[in-house]
Amino acid sequence: MSKTQDFYDQNAKTFAENTFHIDMHNLYEPFLKLIPKHGKILDIGCGSGRDALYFKNLGFNVNAFDYSKNLVTLAKLKTGLNIQHQSFYDLNATDKYDGIWACASLLHCERNRLPEVIEKIIKALKNNGACYLSFKYGHQDRIQGERLFIDMNETQILKLLSYENIVLLNMWITKDNRPTSQEQWINILFIKK
C-alpha cells in the first residue's frame, strides 16, 4: 500500500481541494438515520476531513484517521479534530462506535486482507452500530496511476459480508458525486446485531 500512500502524501493538497466541497448529502442521510444523537462515529480513511467535519458539525462525537500523513495534517486544520495517522489494518477497538464511515477508503485495501479489515470494523461497532462502505463499481483489482483500487460488485459484497452477526440493510449503485466523473459506486449499509 506504500505506493498508494505515497500518491496521497505527494498530492494531498490537490486531493483535498478537489474533494472537500463534494456534496455527499445523498450518502450521509441513510447512514445518519441509524446513529443516535451525539453518537460516536469513526471516519476510516478520512482524506480531506470533509465527512468528519460534517458529522462533527451535526453534534456527533467523531474520531477519524487516514494513512497519508499529509492528508492527516490538512484534515486536522480543516476540522479541528485530532485526526490520527493510521492504517485501516491497524484498527483495534471493541464495541466502541455507533457508526463507522468508510467512504471510498477500503477500495485501497489489498483484496486478500479485506475480510480481516471487515472483521475489525465489526468488532469496533457497538451492537446495533451502523457501517457505511463504498467502492468503485466493478469486479477486479487495478492500478490507476500509482494507486491500488479494488473494485467491487454485488456478488463480491454479499460474499464479503456473509457474517452471522451483521445485517445488510442496503446495497445500491450511485453515479459519482463529482460532476467531472462518470464512475459508478457501490454503496453498502449494514448493522451489527
N, CA, C and O of each residue as an XYZ file, in Angstrom:
772
protein
N       0.819     -1.197      0.000
C       0.000      0.000      0.000
C       0.862      1.260      0.000
O       0.330      2.369     -0.060
N       2.172      1.108      0.066
C       3.030      2.281      0.192
C       2.985      3.191     -1.036
O       3.105      4.408     -0.894
N       2.815      2.633     -2.239
C       2.720      3.499     -3.424
C       1.433      4.329     -3.374
O       1.423      5.497     -3.762
N       0.359      3.717     -2.896
C      -0.897      4.455     -2.738
C      -0.711      5.554     -1.696
O      -1.126      6.695     -1.903
N      -0.087      5.205     -0.582
C       0.186      6.194      0.464
C       1.074      7.309     -0.086
O       0.813      8.486      0.161
N       2.105      6.954     -0.820
C       2.995      7.961     -1.407
C       2.218      8.909     -2.324
O       2.446     10.119     -2.312
N       1.298      8.350     -3.121
C       0.493      9.181     -4.016
C      -0.264     10.242     -3.211
O      -0.229     11.425     -3.550
N      -0.944      9.817     -2.150
C      -1.733     10.767     -1.368
C      -0.848     11.753     -0.610
O      -1.222     12.916     -0.455
N       0.310     11.315     -0.140
C       1.225     12.249      0.516
C       1.732     13.305     -0.472
O       1.829     14.483     -0.127
N       2.053     12.886     -1.689
C       2.587     13.813     -2.682
C       1.507     14.722     -3.274
O       1.814     15.817     -3.743
N       0.254     14.282     -3.256
C      -0.835     15.035     -3.884
C      -1.904     15.467     -2.883
O      -3.041     15.740     -3.268
N      -1.548     15.529     -1.611
C      -2.530     15.780     -0.554
C      -3.293     17.089     -0.758
O      -4.519     17.116     -0.654
N      -2.586     18.152     -1.043
C      -3.245     19.455     -1.174
C      -4.249     19.451     -2.334
O      -5.387     19.894     -2.174
N      -3.831     18.956     -3.482
C      -4.726     18.903     -4.645
C      -5.911     17.987     -4.380
O      -7.051     18.332     -4.692
N      -5.643     16.816     -3.803
C      -6.718     15.868     -3.500
C      -7.727     16.497     -2.542
O      -8.936     16.402     -2.755
N      -7.232     17.132     -1.498
C      -8.127     17.765     -0.520
C      -8.952     18.868     -1.174
O     -10.158     18.958     -0.943
N      -8.323     19.697     -1.979
C      -9.049     20.780     -2.655
C     -10.121     20.237     -3.596
O     -11.193     20.829     -3.728
N      -9.834     19.109     -4.252
C     -10.766     18.537     -5.231
C     -11.907     17.744     -4.601
O     -12.909     17.471     -5.261
N     -11.764     17.377     -3.342
C     -12.786     16.525     -2.724
C     -13.536     17.180     -1.562
O     -14.622     16.725     -1.202
N     -12.985     18.221     -0.980
C     -13.567     18.770      0.257
C     -14.983     19.309      0.058
O     -15.804     19.210      0.970
N     -15.284     19.866     -1.086
C     -16.588     20.514     -1.294
C     -17.596     19.660     -2.061
O     -18.639     20.165     -2.476
N     -17.302     18.381     -2.253
C     -18.252     17.494     -2.928
C     -19.472     17.305     -2.030
O     -19.336     17.029     -0.838
N     -20.642     17.450     -2.598
C     -21.896     17.299     -1.849
C     -22.196     15.815     -1.659
O     -22.447     15.098     -2.629
N     -22.170     15.356     -0.409
C     -22.358     13.941     -0.092
C     -23.671     13.679      0.653
O     -23.860     12.590      1.195
N     -24.569     14.647      0.689
C     -25.797     14.510      1.482
C     -26.607     13.265      1.139
O     -27.205     12.650      2.022
N     -26.630     12.892     -0.133
C     -27.398     11.707     -0.530
C     -26.847     10.429      0.104
O     -27.564      9.435      0.214
N     -25.595     10.449      0.514
C     -24.995      9.285      1.166
C     -25.010      9.407      2.689
O     -25.096      8.399      3.391
N     -24.927     10.631      3.200
C     -24.972     10.826      4.654
C     -26.324     10.399      5.233
O     -26.390      9.753      6.278
N     -27.382     10.770      4.542
C     -28.728     10.634      5.105
C     -29.075      9.212      5.564
O     -29.491      9.046      6.711
N     -28.924      8.175      4.720
C     -29.305      6.841      5.189
C     -28.439      6.333      6.351
O     -28.916      5.592      7.210
N     -27.176      6.734      6.367
C     -26.261      6.338      7.441
C     -26.635      7.035      8.750
O     -26.767      6.385      9.787
N     -26.803      8.339      8.699
C     -27.021      9.106      9.928
C     -28.364      8.818     10.587
O     -28.518      9.038     11.788
N     -29.334      8.331      9.823
C     -30.621      7.923     10.416
C     -30.434      6.817     11.447
O     -31.262      6.650     12.342
N     -29.353      6.068     11.320
C     -29.103      4.919     12.182
C     -28.226      5.234     13.391
O     -27.997      4.368     14.235
N     -27.737      6.466     13.476
C     -26.803      6.843     14.538
C     -27.546      7.655     15.595
O     -28.235      8.616     15.255
N     -27.418      7.286     16.881
C     -28.105      8.067     17.916
C     -27.533      9.482     18.028
O     -26.378      9.733     17.684
N     -28.361     10.390     18.514
C     -27.935     11.779     18.715
C     -26.663     11.794     19.562
O     -26.586     11.126     20.593
N     -25.674     12.556     19.120
C     -24.370     12.669     19.776
C     -23.604     11.339     19.806
O     -22.693     11.161     20.615
N     -23.980     10.411     18.924
C     -23.309      9.118     18.866
C     -21.870      9.247     18.419
O     -21.448     10.284     17.907
N     -21.123      8.174     18.621
C     -19.698      8.161     18.301
C     -19.503      7.543     16.920
O     -19.906      6.406     16.676
N     -18.876      8.309     16.012
C     -18.632      7.889     14.629
C     -17.128      7.838     14.370
O     -16.385      8.729     14.780
N     -16.695      6.793     13.689
C     -15.321      6.684     13.217
C     -15.315      6.856     11.706
O     -16.027      6.150     10.992
N     -14.506      7.798     11.220
C     -14.317      8.012      9.787
C     -12.984      7.369      9.391
O     -11.911      7.871      9.725
N     -13.080      6.253      8.675
C     -11.896      5.491      8.260
C     -11.421      6.012      6.908
O     -12.181      6.022      5.940
N     -10.170      6.444      6.845
C      -9.641      6.998      5.595
C     -10.293      8.326      5.302
O     -10.878      8.521      4.238
N     -10.190      9.244      6.255
C     -10.967     10.492      6.215
C     -10.524     11.474      5.136
O     -11.234     12.441      4.858
N      -9.366     11.245      4.523
C      -8.929     12.122      3.435
C      -8.865     13.574      3.861
O      -8.139     13.916      4.794
N      -9.618     14.433      3.188
C      -9.607     15.873      3.443
C     -10.285     16.246      4.762
O     -10.128     17.371      5.238
N     -11.031     15.322      5.353
C     -11.769     15.613      6.578
C     -13.188     16.090      6.330
O     -13.898     16.440      7.273
N     -13.608     16.107      5.081
C     -14.930     16.601      4.689
C     -16.054     15.952      5.505
O     -16.883     16.645      6.094
N     -16.071     14.631      5.532
C     -17.169     13.921      6.185
C     -17.071     14.033      7.703
O     -18.082     14.224      8.379
N     -15.863     13.916      8.236
C     -15.665     14.051      9.684
C     -16.158     15.414     10.166
O     -16.798     15.509     11.213
N     -15.862     16.464      9.411
C     -16.307     17.808      9.778
C     -17.830     17.911      9.725
O     -18.437     18.517     10.608
N     -18.441     17.337      8.720
C     -19.897     17.356      8.607
C     -20.528     16.686      9.815
O     -21.460     17.226     10.411
N     -20.025     15.510     10.181
C     -20.566     14.792     11.335
C     -20.341     15.591     12.626
O     -21.233     15.673     13.471
N     -19.166     16.167     12.771
C     -18.851     16.981     13.955
C     -19.817     18.156     14.060
O     -20.325     18.450     15.142
N     -20.071     18.827     12.943
C     -20.956     19.998     12.948
C     -22.408     19.644     13.274
O     -23.189     20.511     13.664
N     -22.763     18.372     13.114
C     -24.110     17.923     13.487
C     -24.179     17.472     14.949
O     -25.235     17.059     15.429
N     -23.053     17.555     15.647
C     -23.047     17.222     17.069
C     -22.623     15.810     17.404
O     -22.728     15.387     18.555
N     -22.142     15.069     16.406
C     -21.667     13.723     16.687
C     -20.255     13.771     17.270
O     -19.504     14.717     17.033
N     -19.915     12.749     18.026
C     -18.580     12.588     18.589
C     -17.753     11.845     17.543
O     -18.010     10.669     17.286
N     -16.781     12.492     16.944
C     -16.103     11.947     15.762
C     -14.636     11.638     16.038
O     -13.894     12.475     16.550
N     -14.238     10.425     15.689
C     -12.843     10.034     15.577
C     -12.585      9.800     14.097
O     -13.488      9.402     13.361
N     -11.359     10.045     13.662
C     -11.040      9.856     12.244
C      -9.562      9.535     12.101
O      -8.731      9.938     12.915
N      -9.263      8.799     11.042
C      -7.857      8.551     10.725
C      -7.673      8.421      9.229
O      -8.616      8.162      8.481
N      -6.423      8.608      8.810
C      -6.026      8.406      7.425
C      -4.590      7.899      7.420
O      -3.839      8.129      8.368
N      -4.217      7.212      6.350
C      -2.877      6.638      6.241
C      -1.872      7.604      5.621
O      -0.666      7.359      5.660
N      -2.361      8.686      5.058
C      -1.475      9.700      4.483
C      -1.169     10.760      5.540
O      -2.072     11.440      6.027
N       0.095     10.892      5.885
C       0.497     11.893      6.887
C       0.094     13.299      6.462
O      -0.362     14.095      7.282
N       0.261     13.600      5.183
C      -0.046     14.950      4.709
C      -1.546     15.224      4.695
O      -1.964     16.350      4.964
N      -2.357     14.224      4.390
C      -3.807     14.406      4.478
C      -4.239     14.556      5.930
O      -5.152     15.327      6.222
N      -3.603     13.837      6.837
C      -3.909     13.989      8.267
C      -3.655     15.432      8.700
O      -4.481     16.028      9.392
N      -2.535     15.984      8.301
C      -2.207     17.377      8.649
C      -3.260     18.341      8.119
O      -3.721     19.218      8.850
N      -3.644     18.187      6.856
C      -4.655     19.064      6.263
C      -6.025     18.874      6.920
O      -6.729     19.848      7.186
N      -6.397     17.622      7.179
C      -7.701     17.341      7.792
C      -7.778     17.913      9.208
O      -8.831     18.404      9.615
N      -6.697     17.858      9.949
C      -6.673     18.455     11.296
C      -6.961     19.951     11.207
O      -7.738     20.490     11.996
N      -6.334     20.613     10.247
C      -6.535     22.054     10.081
C      -7.973     22.383      9.695
O      -8.545     23.352     10.196
N      -8.554     21.588      8.814
C      -9.907     21.866      8.328
C     -10.988     21.526      9.351
O     -12.041     22.163      9.377
N     -10.731     20.520     10.196
C     -11.789     20.026     11.080
C     -11.638     20.434     12.541
O     -12.623     20.480     13.278
N     -10.415     20.730     12.960
C     -10.175     20.971     14.381
C     -10.209     19.685     15.199
O     -10.180     19.730     16.429
N     -10.269     18.547     14.527
C     -10.290     17.252     15.211
C      -8.871     16.697     15.309
O      -7.988     17.061     14.532
N      -8.677     15.824     16.263
C      -7.392     15.160     16.427
C      -7.338     13.931     15.515
O      -7.444     12.798     15.984
N      -7.173     14.164     14.225
C      -7.123     13.099     13.226
C      -5.857     12.269     13.466
O      -4.774     12.819     13.665
N      -6.004     10.964     13.445
C      -4.870     10.070     13.682
C      -4.246      9.610     12.367
O      -4.931      9.460     11.356
N      -2.938      9.390     12.402
C      -2.230      8.784     11.271
C      -2.219      7.280     11.525
O      -1.511      6.791     12.406
N      -3.017      6.554     10.737
C      -3.197      5.135     10.984
C      -3.704      4.452      9.714
O      -4.336      5.076      8.862
N      -3.413      3.175      9.612
C      -3.936      2.342      8.531
C      -5.178      1.611      9.015
O      -5.318      1.335     10.206
N      -6.083      1.296      8.086
C      -7.249      0.504      8.478
C      -6.840     -0.892      8.939
O      -7.600     -1.549      9.652
N      -5.657     -1.354      8.547
C      -5.161     -2.644      9.021
C      -4.887     -2.623     10.524
O      -4.871     -3.669     11.172
N      -4.671     -1.421     11.076
C      -4.323     -1.275     12.487
C      -5.505     -0.928     13.376
O      -5.319     -0.657     14.562
N      -6.714     -0.929     12.832
C      -7.899     -0.657     13.645
C      -7.976     -1.689     14.766
O      -7.941     -2.895     14.521
N      -8.082     -1.197     15.994
C      -8.110     -2.092     17.142
C      -9.021     -1.499     18.209
O      -8.551     -0.848     19.142
N     -10.308     -1.722     18.071
C     -11.286     -1.218     19.034
C     -12.361     -2.282     19.206
O     -12.595     -3.096     18.313
N     -13.009     -2.264     20.360
C     -14.067     -3.232     20.644
C     -15.308     -2.504     21.141
O     -15.243     -1.759     22.119
N     -16.433     -2.716     20.475
C     -17.735     -2.159     20.890
C     -17.642     -0.668     21.214
O     -18.150     -0.226     22.244
N     -17.012      0.091     20.360
C     -16.721      1.497     20.656
C     -17.584      2.484     19.867
O     -17.874      3.574     20.360
N     -17.996      2.120     18.653
C     -18.609      3.097     17.754
C     -20.070      2.788     17.451
O     -20.459      1.638     17.248
N     -20.873      3.868     17.426
C     -22.263      3.766     16.982
C     -22.318      3.700     15.459
O     -23.271      3.169     14.889
N     -21.304      4.234     14.812
C     -21.252      4.228     13.365
C     -19.824      4.265     12.867
O     -18.961      4.910     13.462
N     -19.583      3.570     11.776
C     -18.286      3.620     11.098
C     -18.542      3.977      9.644
O     -19.341      3.343      8.956
N     -17.848      5.001      9.200
C     -17.981      5.555      7.855
C     -16.679      5.273      7.106
O     -15.623      5.778      7.487
N     -16.749      4.476      6.052
C     -15.565      4.161      5.242
C     -15.898      4.466      3.784
O     -16.100      3.568      2.967
N     -15.947      5.748      3.491
C     -16.330      6.234      2.168
C     -15.097      6.272      1.268
O     -14.175      7.054      1.500
N     -15.087      5.433      0.253
C     -14.008      5.435     -0.748
C     -12.627      5.264     -0.117
O     -11.646      5.837     -0.592
N     -12.557      4.481      0.943
C     -11.253      4.253      1.571
C     -10.813      2.792      1.494
O      -9.658      2.515      1.173
N     -11.715      1.859      1.782
C     -11.333      0.449      1.745
C     -11.061     -0.031      0.329
O     -10.571     -1.145      0.141
N     -11.365      0.776     -0.657
C     -11.046      0.413     -2.039
C      -9.546      0.377     -2.284
O      -9.095     -0.076     -3.336
N      -8.760      0.861     -1.297
C      -7.305      0.770     -1.392
C      -6.744     -0.393     -0.577
O      -5.527     -0.558     -0.494
N      -7.609     -1.190      0.017
C      -7.200     -2.356      0.801
C      -6.799     -3.489     -0.153
O      -7.407     -3.658     -1.210
N      -5.800     -4.243      0.216
C      -5.472     -5.430     -0.577
C      -6.645     -6.404     -0.451
O      -7.122     -6.670      0.652
N      -7.102     -6.930     -1.583
C      -8.315     -7.765     -1.579
C      -8.209     -8.931     -0.598
O      -9.179     -9.240      0.094
N      -7.051     -9.579     -0.526
C      -6.920    -10.732      0.364
C      -6.955    -10.335      1.843
O      -7.121    -11.195      2.708
N      -6.800     -9.037      2.141
C      -6.857     -8.571      3.533
C      -8.181     -7.882      3.861
O      -8.399     -7.472      5.001
N      -9.062     -7.751      2.875
C     -10.338     -7.077      3.107
C     -11.192     -7.776      4.173
O     -11.766     -7.086      5.015
N     -11.304     -9.118      4.180
C     -12.071     -9.756      5.258
C     -11.528     -9.435      6.656
O     -12.295     -9.260      7.603
N     -10.214     -9.361      6.772
C      -9.582     -9.002      8.051
C     -10.028     -7.610      8.499
O     -10.332     -7.404      9.674
N     -10.068     -6.670      7.582
C     -10.469     -5.301      7.919
C     -11.966     -5.252      8.264
O     -12.366     -4.564      9.203
N     -12.776     -5.971      7.514
C     -14.215     -6.019      7.817
C     -14.438     -6.589      9.214
O     -15.278     -6.079      9.955
N     -13.705     -7.631      9.586
C     -13.827     -8.197     10.927
C     -13.440     -7.177     11.990
O     -14.070     -7.125     13.046
N     -12.419     -6.369     11.736
C     -12.016     -5.318     12.686
C     -13.115     -4.261     12.809
O     -13.377     -3.758     13.902
N     -13.747     -3.930     11.700
C     -14.843     -2.957     11.719
C     -16.011     -3.496     12.539
O     -16.561     -2.790     13.385
N     -16.384     -4.737     12.288
C     -17.496     -5.336     13.034
C     -17.180     -5.352     14.524
O     -18.042     -5.030     15.343
N     -15.966     -5.721     14.880
C     -15.553     -5.751     16.285
C     -15.628     -4.360     16.914
O     -15.993     -4.226     18.081
N     -15.284     -3.328     16.146
C     -15.263     -1.956     16.664
C     -16.657     -1.364     16.837
O     -16.834     -0.417     17.604
N     -17.641     -1.904     16.138
C     -19.012     -1.397     16.245
C     -19.678     -1.885     17.527
O     -19.461     -3.013     17.968
N     -20.491     -1.013     18.114
C     -21.367     -1.429     19.201
C     -22.486     -2.276     18.602
O     -22.701     -2.246     17.390
N     -23.192     -3.021     19.427
C     -24.385     -3.718     18.944
C     -25.359     -2.687     18.397
O     -25.561     -1.635     19.002
N     -25.951     -2.983     17.273
C     -26.831     -2.079     16.519
C     -26.086     -0.919     15.879
O     -26.712     -0.005     15.341
N     -24.761     -0.941     15.928
C     -23.973      0.074     15.249
C     -24.054     -0.104     13.745
O     -24.197     -1.221     13.249
N     -23.962      1.004     13.021
C     -24.110      1.005     11.569
C     -22.774      1.253     10.883
O     -21.915      1.966     11.402
N     -22.616      0.657      9.723
C     -21.415      0.879      8.923
C     -21.801      1.190      7.488
O     -22.644      0.521      6.891
N     -21.161      2.228      6.948
C     -21.294      2.589      5.537
C     -19.949      2.333      4.863
O     -18.907      2.763      5.357
N     -19.981      1.629      3.730
C     -18.800      1.373      2.911
C     -19.103      1.783      1.480
O     -20.252      1.718      1.044
N     -18.085      2.203      0.750
C     -18.274      2.404     -0.690
C     -17.009      2.010     -1.441
O     -15.884      2.198     -0.976
N     -17.248      1.459     -2.618
C     -16.182      1.034     -3.531
C     -16.561      1.481     -4.931
O     -17.740      1.672     -5.229
N     -15.573      1.646     -5.782
C     -15.887      1.839     -7.193
C     -16.511      0.545     -7.703
O     -16.102     -0.555     -7.330
N     -17.507      0.706     -8.561
C     -18.259     -0.451     -9.038
C     -17.484     -1.189    -10.118
O     -17.040     -0.591    -11.098
N     -17.330     -2.479     -9.932
C     -16.608     -3.324    -10.883
C     -16.327     -4.665    -10.243
O     -17.055     -5.087     -9.345
N     -15.283     -5.341    -10.689
C     -15.019     -6.665    -10.140
C     -13.539     -7.023    -10.031
O     -13.210     -8.146     -9.651
N     -12.649     -6.103    -10.353
C     -11.248     -6.501    -10.402
C     -10.351     -5.554     -9.613
O     -10.772     -4.477     -9.191
N      -9.120     -5.979     -9.426
C      -8.080     -5.144     -8.836
C      -7.374     -4.423     -9.972
O      -7.205     -4.971    -11.062
N      -6.968     -3.197     -9.707
C      -6.273     -2.457    -10.761
C      -5.372     -1.400    -10.138
O      -5.575     -0.967     -9.004
N      -4.395     -1.008    -10.896
C      -3.526      0.106    -10.522
C      -3.890      1.257    -11.433
O      -3.839      1.131    -12.657
N      -4.256      2.372    -10.842
C      -4.576      3.577    -11.612
C      -3.608      4.652    -11.155
O      -3.642      5.081    -10.001
N      -2.747      5.084    -12.062
C      -1.657      5.957    -11.644
C      -0.753      5.131    -10.752
O      -0.207      4.116    -11.183
N      -0.596      5.555     -9.530
C       0.214      4.798     -8.573
C      -0.641      4.128     -7.511
O      -0.108      3.498     -6.597
N      -1.967      4.255     -7.618
C      -2.847      3.778     -6.550
C      -3.466      2.423     -6.870
O      -3.876      2.156     -7.999
N      -3.524      1.574     -5.843
C      -4.228      0.309     -5.925
C      -5.712      0.559     -5.700
O      -6.092      1.262     -4.763
N      -6.550     -0.013     -6.553
C      -8.000      0.021     -6.371
C      -8.521     -1.412     -6.438
O      -8.123     -2.193     -7.302
N      -9.417     -1.741     -5.512
C     -10.174     -2.980     -5.657
C     -11.621     -2.570     -5.894
O     -12.269     -1.990     -5.023
N     -12.099     -2.874     -7.057
C     -13.493     -2.595     -7.405
C     -14.339     -3.748     -6.887
O     -13.860     -4.877     -6.779
N     -15.587     -3.466     -6.570
C     -16.476     -4.493     -6.020
C     -17.811     -4.459     -6.741
O     -18.239     -3.424     -7.251
N     -18.463     -5.624     -6.770
C     -19.820     -5.710     -7.308
C     -20.715     -6.394     -6.271
O     -20.251     -6.757     -5.190
N     -21.974     -6.566     -6.596
C     -22.941     -7.113     -5.639
C     -22.554     -8.505     -5.155
O     -22.622     -8.781     -3.957
N     -22.153     -9.378     -6.059
C     -21.788    -10.744     -5.690
C     -20.614    -10.759     -4.719
O     -20.622    -11.501     -3.736
N     -19.609     -9.940     -4.998
C     -18.433     -9.881     -4.123
C     -18.793     -9.314     -2.747
O     -18.283     -9.783     -1.730
N     -19.666     -8.312     -2.716
C     -20.089     -7.723     -1.433
C     -20.857     -8.756     -0.607
O     -20.609     -8.900      0.590
N     -21.781     -9.470     -1.234
C     -22.554    -10.474     -0.499
C     -21.644    -11.555      0.085
O     -21.861    -12.009      1.209
N     -20.647    -11.958     -0.660
C     -19.689    -12.944     -0.152
C     -18.860    -12.355      0.988
O     -18.637    -13.018      2.002
N     -18.405    -11.119      0.824
C     -17.580    -10.456      1.838
C     -18.333    -10.270      3.150
O     -17.755    -10.424      4.225
N     -19.602     -9.943      3.070
C     -20.379     -9.609      4.263
C     -21.260    -10.772      4.726
O     -22.379    -10.551      5.191
N     -20.779    -11.974      4.606
C     -21.571    -13.146      4.993
C     -21.323    -13.546      6.451
O     -21.169    -14.726      6.763
N     -21.288    -12.556      7.330
C     -21.100    -12.793      8.761
C     -22.458    -12.917      9.439
O     -23.403    -12.213      9.083
N     -22.551    -13.811     10.414
C     -23.815    -14.031     11.111
C     -24.206    -12.869     12.015
O     -25.384    -12.698     12.328
N     -23.231    -12.072     12.435
C     -23.532    -11.005     13.394
C     -23.742     -9.629     12.745
O     -23.666     -8.605     13.424
N     -24.003     -9.609     11.449
C     -24.371     -8.347     10.788
C     -25.616     -8.550      9.926
O     -25.935     -9.663      9.508
N     -26.299     -7.449      9.679
C     -27.464     -7.449      8.799
C     -27.202     -6.430      7.702
O     -27.004     -5.247      7.978
N     -27.203     -6.887      6.471
C     -27.048     -5.999      5.325
C     -28.373     -5.275      5.119
O     -29.381     -5.903      4.796
N     -28.375     -3.959      5.303
C     -29.598     -3.175      5.176
C     -29.860     -2.729      3.752
O     -30.999     -2.730      3.284
N     -28.795     -2.350      3.071
C     -28.975     -1.824      1.726
C     -27.660     -1.881      0.960
O     -26.575     -1.757      1.528
N     -27.793     -2.070     -0.334
C     -26.657     -2.027     -1.244
C     -27.191     -1.365     -2.506
O     -28.150     -1.853     -3.104
N     -26.581     -0.263     -2.915
C     -27.109      0.469     -4.055
C     -25.980      1.098     -4.861
O     -24.889      1.358     -4.355
N     -26.281      1.330     -6.129
C     -25.312      1.901     -7.066
C     -25.641      3.388     -7.254
O     -26.801      3.767     -7.421
N     -24.601      4.209     -7.224
C     -24.779      5.638     -7.478
C     -23.749      6.097     -8.505
O     -22.707      5.471     -8.697
N     -24.076      7.205     -9.154
C     -23.087      7.879    -10.000
C     -22.176      8.683     -9.080
O     -22.558      9.054     -7.970
N     -20.992      8.938     -9.552
C     -20.027      9.729     -8.801
C     -20.617     11.104     -8.505
O     -21.252     11.705     -9.370
N     -20.410     11.604     -7.289
C     -20.910     12.930     -6.922
C     -20.053     14.066     -7.489
O     -20.433     15.234     -7.407
N     -18.909     13.722     -8.059
C     -18.082     14.733     -8.719
C     -18.647     14.965    -10.115
O     -18.800     14.010    -10.877
N     -18.958     16.196    -10.465
C     -19.580     16.448    -11.763
C     -18.698     16.086    -12.957
O     -19.204     15.913    -14.066
N     -17.398     15.970    -12.746
C     -16.487     15.675    -13.860
C     -16.248     14.183    -14.048
O     -15.518     13.788    -14.957
N     -16.854     13.342    -13.199
C     -16.603     11.899    -13.270
C     -17.870     11.136    -13.647
O     -18.969     11.480    -13.212
N     -17.702     10.112    -14.449
C     -18.818      9.259    -14.855
C     -18.779      7.901    -14.158
O     -19.549      7.006    -14.506
N     -17.885      7.740    -13.173
C     -17.751      6.461    -12.496
C     -19.002      6.126    -11.688
O     -19.767      7.003    -11.288
N     -19.178      4.830    -11.467
C     -20.255      4.369    -10.606
C     -19.653      3.807     -9.329
O     -18.530      3.302     -9.315
N     -20.431      3.907     -8.256
C     -20.005      3.446     -6.939
C     -21.024      2.455     -6.399
O     -22.226      2.592     -6.630
N     -20.532      1.462     -5.682
C     -21.424      0.584     -4.939
C     -21.352      0.998     -3.473
O     -20.275      1.086     -2.884
N     -22.514      1.246     -2.907
C     -22.649      1.720     -1.535
C     -23.274      0.613     -0.703
O     -24.186     -0.076     -1.160
N     -22.785      0.444      0.510
C     -23.234     -0.643      1.366
C     -23.526     -0.079      2.749
O     -22.765      0.729      3.283
N     -24.636     -0.517      3.314
C     -25.005     -0.119      4.666
C     -25.396     -1.377      5.427
O     -26.283     -2.118      5.003
N     -24.721     -1.617      6.566
C     -25.073     -2.766      7.396
C     -25.040     -2.387      8.863
O     -24.451     -1.374      9.241
N     -25.678     -3.207      9.687
C     -25.617     -3.013     11.133
C     -25.101     -4.290     11.785
O     -25.241     -5.392     11.255
N     -24.500     -4.095     12.954
C     -24.050     -5.216     13.776
C     -25.189     -5.593     14.710
O     -25.788     -4.730     15.351
N     -25.481     -6.879     14.782
C     -26.561     -7.292     15.687
C     -26.017     -8.039     16.893
O     -26.787     -8.459     17.757
